Amino acid sequence: MPDEHQQFFDALAAQWDLLFTAEDLERLSHVVDCLGVRKGMAVLDLGCGTGVLFDMLRRHVTESGSVTGVDFSYAMAQKAHRNFPFTNVNVVDGDAASLPFADSTFDMAVAFSAFPHFSDQQKAVDETHRVLKAGARFYIIHLTSSRELSHIHHKAGGVVAHDQIPPESRLRNMLDSSKFADIVIDDVPGLYLASAVNRK
């Protein structure tokens, strides 16, 4: 049976795309353009929702690459699949803390507007490390600062009231313990961007 978080996001699936303004999507597209996504890459989108990043990522990986989305909300995953019925786009209903992929499968992993909601953040980081190739980058992205996001979730209340990005020192420890290196965390009004490199 779905837990409360899954039920919460299942209920939001129908209108999820409407939560992002044209300005949000323009800013997000600019962020994605700066990630170093290249032709032929296999990119993992963790907590993909309805596929907000899919078109942006597809433009970079082209038909020779692939985009794989994972979301624990069945309704979100189903809508993402319907929105992007392309041969090089795959969507899986699954938990970031237990990814159904082989070791060293992906060239990059991105978690946009999702990391605070992962059921077990440390396990999600560990699993991301496992499925990434050596030298691959992992990005955590939000269009708000961590402080702004905490305020938004607290105001929303319910099951997401306490969902937050870990403090910088804790996130660094989580990434380091999973053998990620070159950790960079930018946390400013209007943007949160953390990145790390899989050192295997």
C-alpha positions as CSV (number, residue, x, y, z in Angstrom):
1,M,0.0,0.0,0.0
2,P,1.4,3.5,-0.9
3,D,2.7,5.5,2.0
4,E,1.6,9.0,2.8
5,H,4.3,10.7,0.7
6,Q,3.3,8.6,-2.3
7,Q,-0.4,9.4,-1.9
8,F,0.5,13.1,-1.5
9,F,2.4,13.2,-4.9
10,D,-0.1,10.8,-6.6
11,A,-2.8,13.4,-5.8
12,L,-0.6,16.2,-7.3
13,A,0.3,14.5,-10.5
14,A,-2.6,15.9,-12.6
15,Q,-1.6,19.5,-11.9
16,W,2.1,19.1,-11.2
17,D,3.2,20.7,-14.5
18,L,1.1,23.8,-13.8
19,L,3.2,24.5,-10.7
20,F,6.2,25.6,-12.9
21,T,5.9,29.0,-14.5
22,A,7.4,29.9,-17.9
23,E,10.1,31.8,-15.9
24,D,10.8,28.7,-13.8
25,L,11.3,26.6,-16.9
26,E,13.5,29.2,-18.5
27,R,15.7,29.4,-15.4
28,L,15.8,25.6,-15.1
29,S,16.7,25.2,-18.8
30,H,19.6,27.5,-18.2
31,V,20.8,25.4,-15.2
32,V,20.5,22.2,-17.3
33,D,22.5,23.9,-20.1
34,C,25.4,24.4,-17.6
35,L,25.5,20.7,-16.3
36,G,27.7,19.4,-19.1
37,V,25.2,16.9,-20.5
38,R,26.6,15.6,-23.8
39,K,25.5,13.7,-26.8
40,G,25.2,10.0,-26.2
41,M,25.0,10.2,-22.4
42,A,22.7,8.0,-20.3
43,V,21.2,10.4,-17.8
44,L,19.2,9.3,-14.7
45,D,16.5,11.7,-13.4
46,L,15.8,10.9,-9.8
47,G,12.4,11.9,-8.5
48,C,11.5,12.8,-12.1
49,G,7.9,13.7,-11.4
50,T,6.0,14.2,-14.6
51,G,9.2,14.7,-16.6
52,V,9.8,18.4,-16.2
53,L,13.5,17.9,-17.1
54,F,13.0,15.3,-19.9
55,D,12.9,17.6,-22.9
56,M,15.8,19.7,-21.6
57,L,17.9,16.6,-21.1
58,R,16.9,15.0,-24.4
59,R,18.1,18.1,-26.4
60,H,21.6,17.4,-25.0
61,V,21.9,13.7,-25.2
62,T,20.2,13.5,-28.6
63,E,18.8,10.3,-30.1
64,S,22.1,8.5,-29.4
65,G,21.7,9.0,-25.6
66,S,18.9,8.2,-23.1
67,V,17.0,9.7,-20.3
68,T,15.7,7.5,-17.5
69,G,13.3,8.8,-14.9
70,V,12.5,7.3,-11.6
71,D,9.7,8.3,-9.3
72,F,8.0,6.6,-6.3
73,S,4.7,8.1,-7.2
74,Y,3.0,5.8,-9.7
75,A,0.7,8.6,-10.9
76,M,3.7,10.9,-11.6
77,A,5.7,8.1,-13.4
78,Q,2.7,7.2,-15.5
79,K,2.1,10.8,-16.5
80,A,5.8,11.3,-17.4
81,H,5.6,8.2,-19.6
82,R,2.5,9.6,-21.4
83,N,4.1,13.0,-21.8
84,F,7.3,11.7,-23.3
85,P,6.6,8.5,-25.4
86,F,10.1,8.5,-27.0
87,T,12.2,5.4,-27.5
88,N,15.2,6.9,-25.6
89,V,13.1,8.0,-22.6
90,N,12.4,5.4,-20.0
91,V,10.3,5.9,-16.8
92,V,10.3,3.6,-13.8
93,D,8.0,3.6,-10.8
94,G,10.6,3.1,-8.0
95,D,12.3,4.4,-4.9
96,A,15.6,6.3,-5.2
97,A,16.8,4.4,-2.1
98,S,16.5,1.1,-4.0
99,L,17.2,1.6,-7.7
100,P,16.4,-1.2,-10.1
101,F,19.5,-0.7,-12.2
102,A,22.9,-2.5,-12.6
103,D,26.1,-1.0,-11.2
104,S,27.8,1.7,-13.3
105,T,24.9,2.2,-15.7
106,F,24.6,6.0,-16.0
107,D,26.9,8.9,-17.1
108,M,25.0,11.5,-14.9
109,A,22.3,11.7,-12.3
110,V,20.1,14.6,-11.5
111,A,17.6,15.1,-8.7
112,F,15.4,18.2,-9.4
113,S,13.0,19.3,-6.7
114,A,13.0,15.9,-5.2
115,F,15.9,15.1,-2.8
116,P,14.0,16.4,0.4
117,H,11.3,13.8,-0.3
118,F,13.4,10.7,-0.7
119,S,12.5,8.1,1.9
120,D,16.1,7.5,3.0
121,Q,18.5,10.2,1.7
122,Q,21.7,8.4,2.6
123,K,20.6,5.2,0.9
124,A,19.5,7.3,-2.1
125,V,23.0,8.8,-2.3
126,D,24.6,5.4,-1.9
127,E,22.4,3.9,-4.7
128,T,23.1,6.9,-6.9
129,H,26.9,6.2,-6.4
130,R,26.4,2.6,-7.3
131,V,24.5,3.1,-10.5
132,L,26.8,5.9,-11.8
133,K,30.0,5.2,-13.8
134,A,33.3,6.3,-12.4
135,G,33.8,10.1,-13.0
136,A,30.1,10.7,-13.5
137,R,28.5,13.7,-11.8
138,F,25.5,13.9,-9.5
139,Y,23.5,17.1,-9.2
140,I,20.8,18.2,-6.7
141,I,18.8,21.1,-8.0
142,H,16.1,23.4,-6.6
143,L,14.9,26.8,-7.9
144,T,15.0,28.1,-4.3
145,S,17.5,28.2,-1.5
146,S,17.4,25.5,1.2
147,R,16.0,28.1,3.6
148,E,13.3,29.2,1.1
149,L,12.4,25.5,0.5
150,S,12.1,24.8,4.2
151,H,9.7,27.7,4.5
152,I,7.6,26.5,1.5
153,H,7.3,23.0,2.9
154,H,6.5,24.2,6.4
155,K,3.8,26.4,5.0
156,A,2.4,23.6,2.9
157,G,2.2,21.4,6.0
158,G,1.1,17.8,6.1
159,V,3.5,15.1,5.0
160,V,6.0,17.5,3.5
161,A,6.2,19.9,6.4
162,H,9.6,18.6,7.5
163,D,11.0,17.5,4.2
164,Q,14.2,19.5,3.7
165,I,17.6,19.6,2.1
166,P,20.2,18.5,4.7
167,P,22.4,21.2,6.1
168,E,25.6,21.6,4.0
169,S,27.9,19.9,6.5
170,R,25.6,16.8,6.6
171,L,25.1,16.6,2.9
172,R,28.9,16.8,2.4
173,N,29.3,13.9,4.9
174,M,26.6,11.9,3.1
175,L,28.3,12.4,-0.3
176,D,31.8,11.8,1.1
177,S,30.8,8.6,2.8
178,S,29.4,7.3,-0.5
179,K,32.7,8.0,-2.2
180,F,31.7,11.2,-4.0
181,A,34.4,13.8,-4.5
182,D,34.8,17.4,-5.7
183,I,31.6,18.4,-3.8
184,V,30.4,21.9,-4.6
185,I,27.3,23.4,-2.9
186,D,25.8,26.7,-4.0
187,D,22.8,27.8,-1.8
188,V,21.6,31.3,-2.6
189,P,18.2,32.9,-2.9
190,G,16.5,31.5,-5.9
191,L,18.8,28.5,-6.5
192,Y,20.2,25.5,-4.8
193,L,22.8,23.5,-6.8
194,A,24.9,20.8,-5.3
195,S,27.3,18.7,-7.4
196,A,29.7,15.8,-6.8
197,V,31.8,13.4,-8.8
198,N,31.6,9.6,-8.4
199,R,35.1,8.5,-7.6
200,K,34.2,4.8,-7.3
